[in-house]
Amino acid sequence: MDTDVQLTERDPSPAPDQGPEQGSRFARFTARLAGLRHRPATLLALCLAFVLLLSAFVAQPFLIPSSSMENTLQIGDRVLVNKLAYRFGNQPARGDVVVFDGTGSFVHREQGENPVTGLLRATGAALGLARPAETDYVKRVIGIGGDHVTCCDERGRIEVNGEAVREGYLHPGDAPSSVTFDIVVPEGKLWVMGDHRARSSDSRDHLGDPGGGTVPVDEVIGRADLITWPISRWRTLSAPIPAAAGPRG
């Protein structure tokens, strides 16, 4: 039997129909994505929604509104706030630069704002394009729950658990504090201060308020990890945990 002849005489199998419903999931996704190019408004809305979700749950740009953290952070800097830093059991550490909601600790009054204006401001703040809410603060953690924080020793330095803190991040010419204090930070709270002590309204200014100037850990929005703008100031924000501060006691 002539096998070659029989093979050549067979009809070729028809190519399978590759309609959109039979293509791969990736191909269908790519086709839909390509279709969005012809609908720029839809594409813009999706991109904005993605950025806002990212800002709400993962990382948020934060516009520095004041000089309270100079020279570490300057007015107009944009920092990237890591919102996952204190999830999964992690806690703020001494030296961390944190952003927190001061409602109930630093702010004890209603903040009146037009709803539409508030929505626009919140959207702009989430994108790092507008000033944050007046109740949001950025400060450095000096003491954590259980720490005994005092000011000042005979050389004018802040002490944590009886050990002087070496604060190389202070604004040039600033004293560690012009206000004396002696506090044991409650568990679940933080004692925070700005690096520009002469211009910072921080835990020292709220000693007589409920909470004694401390900030609940639960109100921490995230840790400032990176200066992203301006480009000339692009750098990571290391957390120089005060080396002289011993374990909690």
NORTA-V492679 format. One line per field, one symbol per residue. psi: psi as a letter, one per 20 degrees, with the letter a starting at -180 (. if undefined). Layout:
BEGIN
psi=???
END
This chain:
BEGIN
psi=pnhgghhhiqpqpqpqplrhiirrhgggghggghhihimhggggggggggghgghhifppqppoirjijqjgpqpiqpqoooiihkrkiqqqqpiqoqprojpighpkqpopppggggggghghhhjjirqrqiipqprpphqrpiqopqpraijjqqpokjpppomiiqppiqqhqipqqoqopqqjrqoqqqhnhijpobhhikhirpikiqpphijphapohpoiqrhijoqqnqnnpohioarq.
END
